[in-house]
């Protein structure tokens, strides 16, 4: 067990705030059907894959005649994917809910993520164990993993272990791939005639698991507050030392929600939004020119310092780089063992360069050697370039430095350019959850319990009106399949939950676009400070700025 710090001890005493409906006895909570939600596209194919799950209505929990709560449930829970602050509180809300239904109910935690279900590795989560983890960060109560449950053998082993353990329900806490697992398991259990309700819970610090019903995924609030504290500190340092440009890469492979929220929190001089760059078909040279022009404009004011935010996944959104990566992927796949046997570095770079078309080869040659090497590294299990290992912030530094030297020779830049680079990633995943995430996650766990009590399999817990105080939150659930589309993975068409990118027509991005030119020339940074857990709600309980903009503007 971890040695407790004073804050660690104090967080145990925190009681999460919950929606008003959760104060009712469980038999007095009704699952009220709402509109039927269908996927935006690929409807017929998804219907053929999920015949028992497609076309179900969303539900919200209201006062009314619910279901009797005498039954003792045996519920399994899985933590899946990367950690996000608040996961332990999801388990706490679920545990408290099933124990409230019947004190004899049991909660079984599968060790190490989805593989724990497949391999039958588990432990029973009791009150004494759970008390050590309430309101804390991390996924260490049972561990996590990234195993995808999709093959017939994996599904069958999962079914066998669920039956062996007498599970009435299974809760999967995770992101898009993890909840795809939940949807596949739910459908498979129905087809096997197994009375096991499968429920998902939306987790990812990237914030790209969202829609009209799921307003934000858990962990996003805490992660962005942690990153914003660090960025704010750097902003203050930049304006104190007045000699460095700080290039800060932030997590967010597929979407720029983290970068956008941290921009609102800290007001950097430049914040790149990947979705905008792709929409405008901006080249690497155009991005570099935009940054260099801003640096030159500040230098003209005598301010040779500033802060730039870079999304982790930026490189895959630059059209010409995206095309380059696709061609490198094809070359590596076609070469197979011939390529794999080459030593990293010059040998791999030379091999790739010799196979690229002339235009793409010219672009590849312009990149710093370190970036060329990183683009040639091994792919992840899905065949994707591992963008977290590509030092995009250093690529931009080198390219901007080149451009500023050209501008200096042209007489259009007279400043000095020195820099620092940073990557904030895992620092935000396992922090003590903010009050918002502590409350939200507990309520998600309790909602998962209610979905189980009402037998709503294939659903994901959803809570709306999150910009309001918790007592005004609206809990419910939606069918997981309603969030899905068909994507090509490993050469096959597969159902996956569609990632929600930054909406360039949405209120948050439009609000950002209106102020970024002012931020570029200003040194009036916003310093949010550290996450606050005790004090007035106006300091401790404020939700993400983008959530406020979406709901209160």
C-alpha positions in Angstrom: 0.0 0.0 0.0 1.2 3.5 -0.8 2.5 5.6 2.1 -0.1 8.3 2.7 0.7 11.9 2.4 -1.4 14.5 4.3 -3.4 15.2 1.1 -3.8 11.5 0.5 -5.3 11.0 3.9 -7.5 14.1 3.6 -9.0 13.0 0.3 -10.4 9.8 1.9 -12.7 12.1 3.8 -14.2 13.7 0.7 -17.8 12.8 -0.1 -18.5 13.1 -3.8 -21.5 15.3 -4.7 -24.1 13.5 -6.8 -27.2 14.2 -8.9 -30.3 14.7 -6.8 -32.0 11.6 -8.2 -29.3 9.4 -6.7 -30.6 10.3 -3.2 -33.8 8.4 -3.9 -34.2 4.7 -2.9 -33.2 2.5 -5.8 -36.7 1.1 -6.3 -37.9 4.7 -6.8 -35.5 5.4 -9.7 -36.9 4.8 -13.2 -35.1 4.4 -16.5 -37.1 6.6 -18.8 -36.6 5.8 -22.5 -35.8 8.8 -24.7 -35.2 9.0 -28.4 -33.8 6.1 -30.4 -30.2 7.0 -31.3 -28.7 5.5 -34.4 -25.1 5.9 -35.8 -24.4 8.7 -38.2 -23.3 6.3 -40.9 -22.6 2.6 -41.7 -26.1 1.8 -40.2 -26.8 -1.3 -42.2 -23.5 -2.9 -41.6 -23.5 -2.1 -37.9 -27.0 -3.4 -37.7 -25.8 -6.7 -39.2 -22.9 -6.9 -36.6 -25.1 -5.9 -33.6 -28.6 -7.2 -34.4 -29.5 -7.3 -30.7 -28.0 -3.9 -29.8 -28.9 -1.7 -32.7 -31.8 0.8 -32.5 -32.2 1.0 -28.8 -33.4 4.3 -27.1 -31.3 6.5 -24.8 -32.5 6.5 -21.2 -32.4 9.0 -18.4 -33.0 8.2 -14.7 -35.9 10.0 -13.1 -38.2 9.5 -10.1 -40.7 6.7 -10.7 -41.3 3.0 -10.3 -38.0 1.3 -10.8 -37.1 -2.3 -10.2 -37.0 -4.2 -6.9 -33.6 -4.1 -5.3 -33.6 -7.4 -3.3 -31.4 -9.4 -5.7 -27.8 -9.9 -4.8 -25.7 -9.1 -7.9 -22.3 -10.4 -8.8 -20.7 -7.7 -11.0 -17.3 -7.8 -12.7 -15.3 -4.6 -13.5 -12.5 -3.9 -15.9 -10.1 -0.9 -16.0 -9.0 -0.7 -19.6 -6.4 1.4 -21.5 -4.3 4.3 -20.1 -5.1 5.6 -16.6 -7.3 8.6 -16.1 -7.9 10.4 -12.8 -11.1 9.2 -11.2 -11.2 5.6 -12.2 -11.2 4.4 -8.6 -14.2 6.6 -7.9 -16.1 4.9 -10.8 -15.5 1.6 -8.9 -16.6 3.3 -5.7 -19.9 4.5 -7.1 -20.5 1.1 -8.7 -19.6 -0.7 -5.4 -21.8 1.5 -3.3 -24.7 1.2 -5.7 -24.8 -2.6 -5.8 -24.3 -2.9 -2.1 -27.2 -0.5 -1.6 -29.3 -2.8 -3.8 -28.3 -5.7 -1.7 -25.4 -5.9 0.9 -24.6 -9.4 -0.3 -23.8 -8.2 -3.8 -20.2 -8.9 -4.9 -17.8 -6.8 -7.0 -15.1 -8.7 -8.8 -12.2 -6.8 -10.3 -10.4 -8.4 -13.3 -6.6 -7.9 -13.0 -4.6 -6.2 -15.7 -7.5 -5.0 -17.9 -9.5 -7.1 -20.4 -6.9 -9.9 -20.4 -8.0 -10.5 -16.8 -11.4 -11.6 -18.0 -9.9 -13.7 -20.8 -7.4 -15.4 -18.5 -9.7 -15.6 -15.4 -7.4 -13.5 -13.2 -9.4 -11.5 -10.6 -9.9 -10.5 -7.0 -12.9 -9.5 -5.0 -13.2 -5.9 -4.2 -14.4 -5.5 -0.7 -15.0 -2.4 1.5 -11.6 -2.6 3.2 -9.7 -2.7 -0.1 -11.8 0.1 -1.7 -11.4 2.4 1.3 -7.7 2.7 0.4 -8.5 4.1 -3.1 -11.5 6.4 -2.9 -10.9 9.8 -4.4 -7.3 8.9 -5.5 -5.7 8.8 -8.9 -4.4 5.9 -10.9 -5.8 2.5 -11.9 -3.7 0.5 -9.5 -6.5 -1.1 -7.5 -6.7 -3.9 -10.1 -4.4 -2.6 -12.9 -5.2 -1.9 -16.5 -4.3 -3.2 -20.0 -4.9 -2.6 -23.7 -6.0 -6.1 -24.9 -8.7 -6.0 -27.5 -11.4 -8.5 -27.1 -12.5 -9.3 -30.7 -11.4 -12.8 -31.8 -13.8 -15.7 -31.5 -11.4 -17.4 -29.0 -11.2 -14.2 -26.8 -15.0 -13.8 -26.8 -15.5 -17.4 -25.9 -13.0 -17.4 -23.1 -14.6 -14.2 -21.8 -18.0 -15.9 -21.9 -16.7 -19.0 -20.2 -15.2 -17.1 -17.3 -18.3 -14.9 -16.9 -20.4 -18.0 -16.5 -17.9 -19.7 -14.3 -17.9 -16.7 -11.9 -21.7 -16.4 -12.0 -21.5 -12.8 -13.3 -24.8 -10.9 -13.6 -23.1 -7.9 -15.1 -19.7 -6.6 -16.4 -18.6 -3.0 -16.4 -15.9 -1.9 -18.8 -14.2 1.4 -17.8 -12.3 2.8 -20.8 -12.0 4.7 -24.0 -13.2 4.1 -27.5 -11.5 0.8 -28.1 -12.4 -0.4 -24.6 -16.1 0.4 -25.0 -16.0 -1.2 -28.4 -14.9 -4.3 -26.4 -18.0 -3.8 -24.2 -20.3 -3.6 -27.2 -18.9 -6.8 -28.8 -19.1 -8.6 -25.4 -22.7 -7.5 -24.9 -23.7 -8.8 -28.4 -21.8 -12.0 -27.9 -23.4 -12.7 -24.5 -26.9 -12.1 -25.9 -26.2 -14.5 -28.8 -25.0 -17.1 -26.3 -28.0 -16.7 -24.2 -26.0 -15.5 -21.2 -27.9 -13.2 -18.8 -24.9 -10.9 -18.3 -25.5 -7.2 -18.6 -22.5 -5.3 -20.1 -22.1 -1.6 -19.4 -19.4 0.9 -20.5 -18.0 4.0 -18.8 -16.4 6.8 -20.8 -12.8 7.3 -20.0 -10.0 9.2 -21.8 -8.0 12.2 -20.9 -7.9 13.2 -24.6 -11.5 14.2 -24.4 -12.3 12.6 -27.8 -15.0 10.3 -26.5 -18.0 12.7 -26.5 -21.2 13.5 -28.1 -24.6 15.1 -27.3 -25.1 12.7 -24.4 -21.5 12.2 -23.2 -20.4 15.8 -22.7 -16.9 15.0 -21.5 -14.9 11.8 -20.7 -13.6 11.4 -17.2 -10.0 12.4 -16.5 -10.0 15.2 -19.0 -10.8 17.8 -16.3 -7.9 16.8 -14.0 -5.4 16.3 -16.8 -6.0 19.7 -18.3 -5.8 21.3 -14.9 -2.5 19.6 -14.2 -1.0 20.6 -17.6 -2.3 24.1 -17.2 -0.6 24.5 -13.9 2.7 23.5 -15.5 2.1 25.7 -18.6 1.1 28.7 -16.3 4.4 28.3 -14.4 6.3 28.3 -17.7 4.4 31.4 -18.8 5.4 33.2 -15.7 9.0 32.0 -16.1 9.0 33.1 -19.8 8.0 36.6 -18.8 10.5 36.7 -15.9 13.6 35.5 -17.8 12.4 37.1 -21.1 14.9 35.0 -23.2 13.2 31.7 -24.2 10.5 30.5 -26.5 8.9 27.5 -24.9 7.5 24.8 -27.3 5.2 22.6 -25.2 3.7 19.4 -26.7 0.6 18.1 -25.0 -1.2 14.7 -25.1 -3.9 14.2 -27.6 -3.2 11.9 -30.5 -6.4 12.2 -32.4 -7.9 15.4 -31.2 -6.8 18.8 -29.9 -9.3 19.1 -27.0 -6.5 19.2 -24.4 -4.5 21.8 -26.3 -7.6 24.0 -26.7 -8.6 23.8 -23.0 -5.1 24.5 -21.9 -5.0 27.5 -24.2 -8.1 28.9 -22.6 -6.6 28.3 -19.1 -3.2 29.9 -19.8 -3.5 32.2 -22.9 -0.2 31.2 -24.7 1.1 33.2 -27.6 0.4 30.4 -30.0 -1.8 27.3 -29.7 -1.9 25.0 -32.8 -5.1 23.1 -33.4 -4.6 20.0 -35.5 -8.1 19.9 -36.9 -7.8 23.5 -38.2 -4.5 22.7 -39.9 -6.0 19.7 -41.6 -9.1 21.6 -42.7 -7.0 24.4 -44.1 -4.6 21.9 -45.8 -1.7 23.8 -44.3 1.8 22.6 -45.2 4.6 22.2 -42.7 6.2 25.3 -44.3 3.0 27.3 -43.7 2.9 26.3 -40.1 6.5 27.2 -39.6 6.0 30.6 -41.3 3.0 31.3 -39.1 5.1 30.7 -35.9 8.1 32.6 -37.3 6.0 35.6 -38.2 4.5 35.7 -34.6 8.0 35.4 -33.1 9.2 38.3 -35.4 6.2 40.5 -34.4 7.0 40.0 -30.7 10.7 40.6 -31.3 9.8 44.0 -32.9 8.3 44.9 -29.5 11.5 43.8 -27.8 9.9 40.6 -26.5 12.1 37.7 -27.5 10.2 35.1 -25.5 6.9 33.3 -25.6 4.9 30.1 -25.2 3.6 27.7 -27.9 1.3 24.8 -27.4 1.6 21.8 -29.8 -0.9 18.9 -29.9 0.7 15.5 -29.7 -1.0 14.3 -32.9 -0.3 17.4 -35.0 2.1 15.6 -37.3 -0.6 13.3 -38.6 -2.9 16.2 -39.4 -0.5 18.0 -41.7 -1.7 16.7 -45.1 1.8 16.2 -46.7 3.2 14.6 -43.6 0.1 12.4 -43.3 0.7 11.2 -46.9 4.4 10.6 -46.2 3.6 8.5 -43.1 1.1 6.5 -45.2 3.8 5.8 -47.8 6.3 4.8 -45.2 3.8 2.5 -43.6 3.3 0.8 -47.0 7.0 0.5 -47.5 7.6 -1.0 -44.1 4.7 -3.5 -44.5 5.8 -4.6 -48.0 9.4 -5.0 -46.9 8.6 -7.1 -43.9 11.6 -8.9 -42.4 14.0 -7.2 -44.8 13.3 -3.9 -43.2 13.0 -5.2 -39.6 16.5 -6.6 -39.9 18.0 -3.2 -40.6 19.6 -1.3 -37.7 17.8 1.8 -36.6 19.0 5.1 -37.8 20.9 5.7 -41.1 20.2 2.3 -42.6 16.4 2.5 -42.1 16.4 6.1 -43.3 18.3 5.3 -46.4 16.0 2.3 -47.2 12.9 4.4 -46.8 14.3 7.3 -48.9 15.2 4.9 -51.7 11.6 3.7 -51.9 9.8 7.0 -51.7 8.5 8.8 -54.8 10.6 11.9 -55.7 8.2 14.6 -54.3 7.8 12.8 -51.0 11.4 11.9 -50.8 12.3 15.6 -51.0 10.0 16.4 -48.1 11.5 13.5 -46.1 15.0 14.8 -46.8 14.0 18.3 -45.5 13.1 16.9 -42.1 15.7 16.8 -39.3 17.5 13.4 -39.2 16.1 12.7 -35.7 12.5 13.1 -37.0 13.3 11.0 -40.1 14.5 8.2 -37.7 11.4 8.5 -35.5 9.1 8.2 -38.5 10.9 5.0 -39.4 10.5 3.4 -36.0 8.2 0.4 -35.3 4.5 0.8 -35.6 2.0 0.2 -32.8 -0.2 -2.9 -32.7 -2.8 -1.1 -35.0 -0.1 -0.3 -37.6 0.0 3.4 -36.6 3.1 5.5 -36.2 3.8 6.1 -32.5 3.2 9.8 -32.5 4.1 10.2 -28.8 7.6 9.2 -29.7 7.9 11.8 -32.5 9.3 14.9 -31.1 7.1 17.3 -33.0 8.0 20.2 -30.7 11.7 19.7 -31.6 10.8 19.4 -35.3 9.1 22.8 -35.1 12.0 24.4 -33.2 14.5 23.3 -35.9 12.3 24.4 -38.8 11.4 27.7 -37.2 15.1 28.4 -36.4 15.9 27.8 -40.1 13.1 30.2 -41.2 14.2 32.9 -38.7 17.7 32.8 -40.1 16.3 33.4 -43.6 14.2 36.2 -42.3 17.2 37.7 -40.5 19.1 37.6 -43.8 16.2 39.3 -45.5 16.0 42.0 -42.9 12.5 41.1 -41.7 13.6 39.7 -38.3 16.0 41.4 -35.9 15.4 39.5 -32.7 17.2 36.7 -30.9 15.8 33.1 -30.8 16.5 30.7 -28.0 14.2 27.9 -26.9 13.2 25.2 -24.5 11.1 22.1 -25.4 8.7 20.2 -23.1 6.3 17.2 -23.4 3.6 16.9 -20.8 1.9 13.5 -21.1 1.8 11.0 -18.3 2.1 13.8 -15.7 -1.7 14.3 -16.1 -3.0 10.8 -16.1 -2.8 9.7 -12.4 -3.1 12.9 -10.4 -5.6 13.1 -7.5 -8.9 13.7 -9.4 -10.2 17.2 -9.3 -13.4 17.6 -7.4 -15.2 17.7 -10.7 -13.7 14.3 -11.7 -14.2 12.8 -8.2 -17.9 13.8 -8.4 -18.4 12.9 -12.0 -16.7 9.5 -11.8 -18.6 8.5 -8.7 -21.8 9.4 -10.5 -20.8 7.4 -13.6 -20.2 4.4 -11.4 -23.6 4.8 -9.7 -25.2 5.2 -13.2 -23.5 2.0 -14.3 -25.2 0.3 -11.3 -28.6 1.6 -12.4 -28.1 0.5 -15.9 -27.3 -3.0 -14.5 -30.4 -3.0 -12.3 -32.5 -2.2 -15.3 -30.9 -4.8 -17.5 -29.7 -2.3 -20.0 -26.9 -4.2 -21.7 -24.7 -2.6 -24.4 -25.2 0.8 -22.9 -22.6 3.4 -21.8 -23.2 5.5 -18.7 -23.8 9.2 -19.7 -24.4 12.2 -17.5 -25.5 15.6 -19.0 -25.7 19.2 -17.8 -22.2 18.9 -16.4 -21.5 22.7 -16.3 -24.2 23.0 -13.6 -23.7 21.9 -9.9 -23.8 18.1 -9.5 -27.2 18.1 -7.9 -28.5 19.3 -11.3 -26.7 16.7 -13.4 -28.9 14.4 -15.6 -27.8 10.8 -15.4 -28.7 8.1 -18.0 -27.2 6.0 -20.7 -27.0 5.5 -24.4 -26.4 2.4 -26.6 -22.7 2.0 -27.4 -23.4 1.0 -31.0 -25.0 4.4 -31.6 -21.5 6.0 -31.3 -19.8 3.6 -33.7 -18.8 3.6 -37.4 -16.8 1.2 -39.6 -13.1 1.8 -40.0 -10.3 -0.1 -41.7 -8.0 -1.7 -39.2 -5.2 -4.2 -40.1 -6.7 -4.5 -43.6 -10.2 -5.3 -42.4 -13.4 -3.4 -41.9 -14.1 -3.2 -38.1 -16.7 -1.5 -35.9 -15.1 1.2 -33.7 -16.3 4.2 -31.7 -15.8 7.3 -33.8 -13.4 9.8 -32.2 -14.9 13.2 -31.6 -12.5 15.9 -32.9 -12.5 19.6 -32.1 -15.5 21.1 -33.9 -14.3 24.1 -35.9 -17.9 25.4 -36.0 -18.4 24.9 -32.2 -18.5 27.6 -29.6 -15.1 26.8 -28.0 -13.1 27.0 -31.1 -14.8 30.1 -32.4 -14.2 31.8 -29.0 -10.5 30.8 -29.3 -10.3 32.1 -32.8 -11.5 35.5 -31.7 -8.8 36.0 -29.1 -5.7 34.2 -30.4 -4.3 37.2 -32.4 -4.4 39.3 -29.2 -2.7 36.5 -27.2 0.1 36.3 -29.9 1.3 39.8 -29.1 0.4 39.9 -25.4 2.5 38.8 -22.4 -0.6 38.9 -20.1 -0.7 35.2 -19.5 -3.4 33.5 -17.3 -1.9 31.7 -14.4 -4.4 29.0 -13.2 -2.2 27.6 -10.4 -2.5 24.1 -9.0 -5.6 21.9 -8.7 -7.5 23.1 -5.6 -9.4 20.5 -3.5 -10.5 22.6 -0.5 -12.1 26.0 -0.4 -14.9 27.8 -2.0 -16.7 26.0 -4.9 -15.8 28.9 -7.2 -12.2 27.7 -6.9 -12.5 23.9 -6.3 -15.5 22.8 -8.4 -15.2 24.9 -11.7 -15.5 22.6 -14.7 -13.4 22.8 -17.9 -13.7 26.1 -19.8 -14.7 24.4 -23.0 -17.5 22.7 -21.2 -18.7 26.0 -19.9 -18.5 27.6 -23.3 -20.5 24.7 -24.9 -23.3 24.9 -22.3 -23.4 28.5 -21.0 -22.8 30.7 -24.1 
